[in-house]
Amino acid sequence: MDAPIKVKWLIDLLMGVSFLVCFVTGLLKYQDLLELTGLNNIVLPAAQISDLHDWTGLLMGFFVFLHLILNRHWIIATTKKILAVSRKEP
């Protein structure tokens, strides 16, 4: 397997992990959800959850940006194909 594919795979993996952490911490920030689950601020400190949510959100944005840069040729080629087909259809 060549290096560019491994880099893309690693970026996608890190993007997925950061999304998962950001999503879970986002759910944990809802007080009503915490009360439903029986958890509280002693078990899950809100400040640390909020910080983790913010940082993983920034990381996810960074990884999405890298993902788009690394896949720009495919994105452009696919967009051209889709637009070319839509012009031909009445």
C-alpha positions as CSV (number, residue, x, y, z in Angstrom):
1,M,0.0,0.0,0.0
2,D,1.4,3.4,-1.0
3,A,2.1,6.2,1.4
4,P,-0.6,8.7,0.2
5,I,-3.3,6.1,0.9
6,K,-2.0,5.5,4.4
7,V,-2.0,9.2,5.0
8,K,-5.6,9.6,3.8
9,W,-6.6,6.6,6.0
10,L,-4.9,8.1,9.1
11,I,-6.5,11.5,8.5
12,D,-9.9,9.8,8.1
13,L,-9.4,7.7,11.2
14,L,-8.4,10.7,13.3
15,M,-11.4,12.7,11.9
16,G,-13.7,9.9,12.9
17,V,-12.3,9.6,16.4
18,S,-12.5,13.4,16.9
19,F,-16.1,13.3,15.6
20,L,-17.0,10.6,18.0
21,V,-15.5,12.3,21.0
22,C,-17.0,15.6,20.0
23,F,-20.4,14.1,19.5
24,V,-20.4,12.2,22.8
25,T,-19.2,15.2,24.8
26,G,-21.8,17.3,23.0
27,L,-24.5,15.0,24.3
28,L,-23.0,15.1,27.8
29,K,-23.2,18.9,27.9
30,Y,-27.0,18.7,28.0
31,Q,-28.1,18.8,31.6
32,D,-31.4,17.1,30.9
33,L,-29.6,14.1,29.4
34,L,-27.3,13.9,32.4
35,E,-30.3,13.8,34.7
36,L,-31.9,11.1,32.6
37,T,-28.8,8.9,32.8
38,G,-28.2,9.6,36.5
39,L,-24.9,11.2,35.9
40,N,-23.9,14.5,37.5
41,N,-21.1,17.0,37.6
42,I,-19.3,15.1,40.2
43,V,-18.9,12.1,38.0
44,L,-18.4,14.1,34.8
45,P,-17.0,17.6,35.5
46,A,-18.8,20.0,33.1
47,A,-15.7,22.2,32.5
48,Q,-13.5,19.3,31.4
49,I,-16.3,17.9,29.2
50,S,-16.8,21.4,27.6
51,D,-13.0,21.8,27.0
52,L,-12.7,18.4,25.5
53,H,-15.8,19.1,23.3
54,D,-14.3,22.4,22.1
55,W,-10.8,21.0,21.3
56,T,-12.1,17.9,19.5
57,G,-14.4,20.1,17.5
58,L,-11.3,22.2,16.4
59,L,-9.4,19.0,15.6
60,M,-12.3,17.7,13.6
61,G,-12.4,20.9,11.6
62,F,-8.7,20.6,10.9
63,F,-9.0,17.0,9.8
64,V,-11.9,17.8,7.6
65,F,-9.8,20.6,6.0
66,L,-6.9,18.1,5.4
67,H,-9.3,15.5,4.0
68,L,-10.7,18.0,1.5
69,I,-7.2,19.1,0.4
70,L,-6.0,15.5,0.0
71,N,-9.1,14.5,-2.0
72,R,-9.5,17.7,-4.0
73,H,-8.7,16.1,-7.4
74,W,-11.4,13.5,-6.9
75,I,-13.9,16.2,-5.7
76,I,-13.2,18.4,-8.7
77,A,-13.4,15.5,-11.2
78,T,-16.7,14.1,-9.7
79,T,-18.2,17.6,-9.6
80,K,-17.4,18.1,-13.3
81,K,-18.9,14.7,-14.2
82,I,-22.1,15.5,-12.3
83,L,-22.4,19.0,-13.8
84,A,-21.8,17.7,-17.3
85,V,-24.5,15.1,-16.9
86,S,-27.0,17.6,-15.6
87,R,-26.4,19.9,-18.5
88,K,-27.2,17.2,-21.0
89,E,-30.6,16.3,-19.4
90,P,-33.6,18.4,-20.5
